[in-house]
């Protein structure tokens, strides 16, 4: 029997694009817009399409990075490469896991990614660089994919508060939205807009879109509730 996956909803395609933005930014050195980030993602033909396919794609990268880390634990580039490879593998493994053993393997990969991101950040010593901030965001997202949205939110909020990093705010907004915390999501998206005023980080337009959608939904729900209340008032029997 396949194990249950509680604690979070599966993200939509658009959400996945935002979740992986920090990984792609690390590889591409902060691409200037989401459209370019989307274009930089693996095509359908190159992305894994099964649990075993993910293993075939990412195991060589993980093994190579582990060898480099074993040779020199102070190699920041190797630690980051290991973290990113485990992270990507873990995401796909979690998505395609069909039984308890595969889910356990996916969780182990995400745990390894979180530890490797932590090792890299310890070597880096601060969150001053965008690369370090991306790593901190990705470490938080490991918790999300492992099923612990609350831990992810706590970590993302810490990164966002400390650095005012736009992608951290965007991901935090998405996590709140995923939990149904609409006002918190709106606040986070607004912070994302404010942190990326000229759109250089590629976050502003996405946050504006999501904020507008949430405001529209809130207004629609409010209008519907008001209309229902008025209808009930007019249909109440007179005393």
C-alpha positions in Angstrom: 0.0 0.0 0.0 1.3 3.4 -0.9 2.0 5.7 2.0 0.0 8.8 2.5 1.3 12.3 1.7 -0.3 14.6 4.2 0.6 18.1 5.3 0.6 19.8 1.9 -1.2 20.0 -1.4 0.5 19.2 -4.7 1.6 22.5 -6.3 0.3 23.6 -9.6 2.6 23.9 -12.6 2.9 27.6 -11.9 3.8 27.0 -8.3 6.4 24.4 -9.2 8.0 27.1 -11.5 8.3 29.4 -8.5 9.4 26.8 -6.1 12.4 25.9 -8.4 13.2 29.5 -9.2 16.0 29.7 -6.6 17.7 26.5 -7.9 17.6 27.8 -11.4 18.9 31.2 -10.3 21.9 29.6 -8.7 22.7 27.8 -11.9 22.0 30.8 -14.1 23.3 33.6 -11.8 20.0 35.4 -11.3 18.3 35.5 -14.6 16.4 38.8 -15.0 12.8 37.6 -15.5 10.5 34.7 -14.8 9.9 34.1 -18.6 13.6 33.4 -19.0 13.6 31.3 -15.9 10.8 29.2 -17.3 12.7 28.9 -20.5 15.7 27.6 -18.6 13.9 24.7 -17.0 14.4 21.2 -18.4 12.2 20.3 -21.3 9.6 17.6 -21.0 11.9 15.2 -22.9 14.9 15.8 -20.5 13.0 15.9 -17.2 12.6 12.6 -15.4 9.2 11.0 -16.0 9.4 8.2 -13.4 11.0 7.4 -10.0 13.7 5.3 -11.7 14.2 7.9 -14.3 15.0 10.5 -11.6 17.5 8.1 -10.1 19.2 7.5 -13.4 19.5 11.3 -14.0 20.6 12.5 -10.7 22.5 9.6 -9.0 25.7 10.3 -11.1 25.6 13.9 -10.1 25.1 13.1 -6.4 27.8 10.5 -6.4 30.3 12.8 -8.1 29.5 15.6 -5.6 29.8 13.3 -2.7 33.3 12.2 -3.8 34.3 15.9 -4.1 33.0 16.6 -0.6 34.7 13.6 0.8 38.0 14.8 -0.7 37.5 18.3 0.8 34.7 19.0 3.2 35.5 22.7 2.9 34.8 22.9 -0.8 31.8 25.2 -0.9 31.1 24.6 -4.6 31.0 20.8 -4.0 28.7 21.2 -1.0 26.3 23.4 -3.0 26.4 21.0 -6.0 25.6 18.1 -3.7 22.8 20.0 -2.1 21.2 20.9 -5.5 21.5 17.4 -6.9 20.0 15.8 -3.9 17.2 18.5 -3.9 16.3 18.0 -7.5 16.4 14.2 -7.2 14.4 14.3 -4.0 11.7 16.5 -5.6 11.2 14.2 -8.5 11.5 11.1 -6.3 8.8 12.4 -4.0 6.5 13.2 -6.9 6.8 9.8 -8.5 7.0 7.7 -5.3 4.5 4.9 -5.5 5.1 3.0 -2.2 6.4 3.5 1.3 10.0 2.5 0.4 10.2 5.0 -2.4 8.7 7.8 -0.2 11.3 7.0 2.4 14.0 7.3 -0.2 12.7 10.6 -1.4 12.6 11.9 2.2 16.1 10.7 2.8 17.3 12.6 -0.3 15.6 15.8 0.8 17.1 15.4 4.3 20.6 15.0 2.6 19.9 18.1 0.5 18.9 20.1 3.6 22.1 19.0 5.4 24.2 19.8 2.4 22.6 23.2 2.0 23.3 23.8 5.7 26.9 22.8 5.3 27.3 25.1 2.4 25.7 28.0 4.3 28.0 27.3 7.3 31.0 27.6 5.0 29.6 30.7 3.4 29.1 32.3 6.8 26.4 34.8 5.8 23.4 35.5 3.6 25.0 38.5 1.9 25.3 36.8 -1.6 22.3 35.9 -3.7 23.8 32.4 -4.1 23.7 32.0 -0.3 20.1 33.4 -0.1 19.0 31.0 -2.8 20.5 28.1 -0.9 18.7 29.2 2.3 15.4 29.3 0.4 16.0 25.9 -1.1 16.9 24.4 2.3 13.5 25.7 3.5 11.7 24.2 0.5 13.2 20.8 1.3 10.9 20.8 4.3 7.9 21.6 2.1 8.6 18.7 -0.3 9.2 16.4 2.7 5.7 17.3 3.9 6.4 19.8 6.7 4.9 23.0 5.4 5.0 24.7 8.8 8.8 24.2 9.1 9.2 25.5 5.6 7.2 28.7 6.4 9.1 29.3 9.5 12.5 29.0 7.7 11.3 31.1 4.7 10.0 33.8 7.0 13.4 33.9 8.8 15.3 34.3 5.5 12.8 36.9 4.2 12.9 38.9 7.4 16.7 38.8 7.6 17.5 39.6 4.0 14.3 41.1 2.4 15.1 38.7 -0.5 12.3 38.9 -3.1 12.3 35.2 -4.0 12.0 34.3 -0.3 8.9 36.5 0.0 7.4 35.0 -3.2 7.9 31.4 -2.0 6.6 32.4 1.5 3.5 33.9 -0.1 2.9 30.6 -2.1 3.3 28.6 1.1 0.7 30.7 2.9 -1.6 30.5 0.0 -1.2 26.7 -0.2 -2.3 26.6 3.5 -5.3 28.9 2.9 -3.8 31.8 4.9 -4.9 34.4 2.4 -4.0 37.6 4.3 -0.6 36.3 5.2 -0.1 35.3 1.5 -1.1 38.8 0.4 1.2 40.4 2.8 4.1 38.2 1.7 3.4 38.9 -2.0 3.4 42.6 -1.3 6.7 42.4 0.4 8.0 40.5 -2.7 6.8 43.4 -4.9 8.5 46.0 -2.6 11.7 44.0 -2.5 11.9 43.8 -6.3 10.6 47.3 -7.3 12.2 47.3 -10.8 11.6 43.6 -11.5 15.3 42.8 -11.7 14.9 39.6 -9.7 11.9 38.5 -11.8 9.6 38.4 -8.8 7.6 41.6 -9.0 5.3 40.6 -11.9 4.6 37.2 -10.4 3.7 38.6 -7.0 1.6 41.3 -8.6 -0.3 38.7 -10.5 -0.9 36.5 -7.4 -1.8 39.4 -5.2 -4.3 40.7 -7.8 -5.8 37.2 -8.0 -6.2 36.9 -4.3 -7.7 40.3 -3.9 -10.1 39.5 -6.7 -11.1 36.2 -5.0 -11.6 37.9 -1.7 -13.7 40.6 -3.3 -15.8 38.0 -5.1 -16.3 36.0 -1.9 -17.2 39.1 0.0 -19.7 40.2 -2.7 -21.3 36.8 -2.8 -21.7 36.7 1.0 -23.2 40.1 1.0 -25.6 39.2 -1.8 -26.6 36.0 0.1 -27.2 38.0 3.2 -29.4 40.5 1.4 -31.4 37.7 -0.2 -31.9 36.0 3.2 -33.0 39.3 4.6 -35.6 39.9 1.9 -37.0 36.3 2.2 -37.3 36.3 6.0 -41.0 36.0 7.0 -42.4 39.1 8.6 -43.2 38.9 12.3 
